Amino acid sequence: MTNTNVTNFRNNLFNYLDMAIEFNDVISVSTKKGNVVVLSEEDYNGLLETLYLASIPGMKERLSEGLETKTEDCMEFEW
């Protein structure tokens, strides 16, 4: 996470946005009224997807179970 103040952020806006997009860096910008977090759209969508999956009853356990399953024990699936 990169921390900066609003003046520095404004002066280097494109560089900070590139950092968020290219390197998945999260930018924390401090202002007099509070702080703002800037992240890429890809990271934002990933966060929303994670929250959605975590909200489904039993999904966390199923995902954990799937991560622990050996590849040999998996069935091949065709679309």
C-alpha positions, 0 to 999 in steps of 0.5 A: 500500500502506498500512502500519500497526501492529497496535494502529492496525489493531485500533482502525480495523479497519472503516476498513482493511477498507473501504479494501481492498474499496472502493479495492483497497488492500493493508494491511500490518500490522506485529506483534511476531511478523512482518507480515501483509498484508490484501487484498480477496477480489477481489484475492486471487482475481485473484492466484490466477488469475494464478498459475494462468495463469502455471503453464500451459506456454506460456500467458504467451506466448499471453497476450502474443501476444494483447495484441499482436494488433490488433482487426481481426485478431481473429475474432468468437466467439459462445457 
